[in-house]
Amino acid sequence: MSKHRTTRLFERELVAEALKQSFIKLNPRILFRNPVMFTVEIGCIIMLGVCLWILSGNRSQGSLTYNILVFAILFITILFANFAEALAEARGKAQANSLRKTREETPAKWIQTVGEIFVNEIKIVPSSRLKKGDLFLCEAGDIIPMDGEIVQGLATIDESAITGESAPVIREAGGDKSSVTGGTKVLSDKIKVRVTTEPGESFLDKMIALVEGASRQKTPNEIALTILLAGFTLVFVIVCVTLKPFADFAHTPITIAAFISLFVCLIPTTIGGLLSAIGIAGMDRALRANVITKSGKAVETAGDIDTLLLDKTGTITIGNRKATHFWPAANISQQDFMEACVLASLADQTPEGKSIIELAVAQGLSAPSLKGGEENGMRFIDFTAETRSSGVDLPGNIQIRKGAYDSIHHIVSKAGNPFPDETTEKVKSIASNGGTPLVVSHQKKVWGVIELQDIIKPGIQERFDRLRKMGVKTVMVTGDNPLTARYIAQKAGVDDFIAEAKPEDKMNYIKKEQNSGKLVAMMGDGTNDAPALAQADVGVAMNSGTQAAKEAGNMVDLDNDPTKLIEIVEIGKQLLMTRGTLTTFSIANDVAKYFAIVPALFITSLPSLQALNIMRLHSPETAILSAVIFNAIIIPLLIPLALKGVAYRPIGASALLRRNLLIYGLGGILVPFIGIKLIDILIANFF
Amino acid sequence: MNTEILGISITFILTLLLAIPLGRYIGKVYSEEKNWPDRFLAPLDRLFFKLSGIRPEKEMNWKQHLTALLTINLVWFLFSMFILMNMQWLPLNPDGNPGMSADLAFNTTISFVSNTNLQHYSGETGVSYLGQLVLMLFQFISAGAGMAVCAVVFHAMKERTTDKLGNFYNYFVKSCTRILLPLSIVLALLLVFNGTPMTFQGKSQFISLQGDTVNVSRGPAAAMVAIKQLGTNGGGFFGANSAHPLENPNYFTNMAECASIFLIPVAMVFAMGYVLKKRRLAWTIFGVMTIGCLLFLLPSVYYEMKGNPAITQMGINQQMGSMEGKEVRFGSAATAFWSVVTTVTSNGSVNGVHDSLTPLSGMMAMLGMMVNSFYGGVGVGFLNFYIFIIIAVFISGLMVGRTPEFLGKKIEAKEMKIAVIIALLHPLLILSATALSSHLYAHDPATYAGWLNNPGSHGFSAMLYEYTSSAANNGSNFASLGNNTPYWNITCGIVMLLSRFLPIIGPLAIAGILAKKKYIPQSAGTLKTDTGTFGIMVLAVIFIVAALSFFPALTLGPLAEFFGMK
């Protein structure tokens, strides 16, 4: 499987870069995008003014140290929030850069068209000089300089630089596997490639831009959440502003520092500070899973997917059908039958044919009978659509054939030989179990049946189970006939299947699901998949797929791994959950902060309110400072959670809500009580 | 003491039990299904439809509903202003009461149009019988309008995609003729049989044993009392409201009137369950509302029955509980019960003086109005609750890893914006109006001395209560506030107006927008809103959003008073 790159959360270089960025992000014009933190910045500036006012001789606002402390803590709060965002950006960028590094300047064999007659001249240029539409040549040992599409030739390519998968893959012109990626290496043969992207506009470049913030758009859900948070902020603006006349009425002077502290503590700074970091981290997690997303929205939508369209081959089953059993006919020995099967398959290069030999070897067939070839007088008969069988003629005119039931039946009955009933029975029972029977004849007599079966990937049932608990319906897409499809669907545990699928069937299925209000995800690689990829709410194109497929989808999977869809759904869910839980946590924190600050505001003039000081905080100053300090340090403490995401458990929505409500809701109420009290005990020594 | 608790427990439980079948009945009315009293009632609404040219089968989208609601309210507003300012020469004025000043008429009209019934006048001397009848009419139509909007929202919540949400006038007329009118007749009859007057004759005169001549105000009271209780209006016939012996003669009428306060609000929740065929959701919402209500009710009853510590310190026996401002025929528990029930629903009728409640009970009454959705006003209570559901759905939807959806509709930025504005509006209006008054008073106590009988924390509570009551469209008040001045009439009028119509428009708009969205069928990953866990979430959202934003203000008012008494 793919090699998932890991970076430690607080890598030194990343932290250094993030620290620098957290100061740059203090610029109000940048901070304005985040209404919660922007108001904190305003509060911070006011506190700076208050400190200057005290320096110039004012005595009504308390000691200078205290005011400077409040100012400093607020300043640090903003820095922490900026740091969270900057760190997420730095991590995303580092991740993207490590992919981009593979495509640094490499010499490219540019095919120049000279003159009006197309004389091709090969010129070595740096890869950055290649433009969209240019052609270049790659031979064995060359690093492919740019993303492109093969227009001529076939090559084996080592894509381990991108996917981490060391087995070479074959890419060839035409068909669905014509894309090559810059940075990968040609191992054999020669290909002519057309550049498909302008320099700086590849998917990876676009993704880096998304992470860097310049072109980062807030996703619809992020906007809605920002509105909610802005609403909370406004409520507390009202609460704090109206408190001034209330306090005047009660003849209770309240310092500006206390007002601003109350305000900053009450507004949801925790989630406000971490919100964009959470979004970036979501894209970053996708990238870590080797998926390039074209927008943040796609990741978010992935969490909502109701229906997953999965190709059978490669996703549900391992590659192709495999031989699983030899069923010799009566009075044919197992050994003889296996030998005949192997001989009939020696020249068969299809995966099925190879699997017959593999199975025979696994069942102990000795090596000598595996030897064969034209030099021994063997004549191999290839499969043709006409005969629908293949096999071998051995010296001495011994014919061995293997093929579908009706074709062998035809051969056997034409020769006037009987077709044994028990073989017919076997053929039927294999077919009804989702397998494919291959009948083998020897000298036009039935020798037995080979059973071919689809091998369902180990562990795939559990994954589908997990998806079902998430509420995601899985649909298997296959070219098989409905009977076989139903059998495999049942065995693998998918909810539905499309048999004998044509590209338009996928499209129709997607449209049908969408009309009933569902969100659909699919993966595809071929050009004929492109419309469906575009129609699907989440379309993941394989990196090996055609350019059209990659343009149509909203994600590209570098690993070409069809099971990746499942991972993508979980990343989307994690992203939303992290937002939800941190919002809950942030708002729940307010309960304790109220109880820390409100008594502190009034205790001097209304001593009886000491009863509300349920945490028994040392003094009004320490109470307020503890609350703002808690408010500040909770942000960096939660950065790991924001970047890694809350773990998703497929236990059903209600159980999940209960669990998260207990941890982040109840926890959010209790933690600040403990935290504020502890901080108060610490700083009480200095006051 | 135990009989007192028994009395209120029976009232509480009986009302809830009655509300279940009533909810079914209301649900059938709004679903256009047959009910058994249709035989008598259907001709009545057909008459109205014929008279006014309403075609009840013509369906409207949410914007047309809104236009209908606002236009008829404007007509009523002008009509009422005219009557109230010209009562001196209009008929039905046997006691020769004068017309109202413009600012008082403005306040009173808004107050009745908005279902608040904050009364800065006294019924005996302030209005003629014609005025009372007009005000009574408003008690029907303001309640009916609230219920009609609620019915629209019920239909919008159905699992389908549409912008056809029924006919506003149809819901409105039927709310009055099929629900409010029959119930009012039953309650009015009960009251008449127990001694509440129902006459157009002027004051009655008698000579007391001491030889004094006593004039007793009377009038068409029973009819008005019935609808003021049932329609969460609260605008009493007499100044003393249901503490007045003619308005609420005995413990039995007290039970009946008290039950009528929250009967329809509770029934509306079950009606929603019926219309949407979602009984579990109805029970979840009912559960949250009941728990919330009990959280205010229990401390209030406890502190009233315990008595006022300041009076205990004076050596006065308080076996009956804190009896200051309470009627002996009801006792402390029944008064505390009423005070909470009348504030959690936006009724505002009283059977005792809220000014005299012990500080924490006063705070419970205020919290009831600050939340304003534990049952809440007829129709509008559910609308307020709907906003909290939307916010809770948004946060908890995220917590289960899906973009939030409620009853199969996605909640996005637009709906969130409206929900947030509405949730914000209530604290904004209450706190800023109180702040303005505090500011004026604090900087010039001499000029505004007439406002407050108690300048300390209790005075602050009185101002906070007045605006809370206006914003919650409740209408009860702390009597120690001198509120019949242009300043209070106008500021309260504005608060009432904004906090009546915006919180109706908001949920209507959200529901209308959601109704048009594509319906997404439920899956295992969908957040279920009819579970206890989600109920807790809503309760938490209500407390943190609605209650906690008032914490600093409450600290300076009732809490300071409470702790200061010890």
Interface residues (C-beta under 8 A of the other chain):
Chain A: P220 N221 I223 A224 L225 I227 L228 A230 G231 F232 L234 V235 F236 I238 V239 V241 T242 L243 K244 P245 F246 A247 D248 F249 A250 H251 T252 L262 E300 T301 G303 D304 D306 R468 K469 M470 G471 V472 K473 S516 G517 K518 G572 K573 Q574 L576 M577 R579 G580 T581 T583 T584 I587 A588 D590 V591 Y594 V598 P599 L601 F602 L606 S608 L609 A611 L612 Y648 G652 A653 S654 L656 L657 R658 N660 L661 Y664 G665
Chain B: I391 F394 I395 S396 G397 L398 M399 V400 G401 R402 T403 G408 I411 E412 A413 E415 M416 K417 V420 I421 A423 L424 P427 L428 L431 S432 T434 A435 L436 S438 H439 Y441 A442 H443 S457 F460 K518 Y519 I520 P521 S523 A524 G525 T526 L527 K528 T531 T533 F534 I536 M537 A540 I544 V545 L548 S549 F551 P552 A553 T555 L556 L559 A560 F563 G564 K566
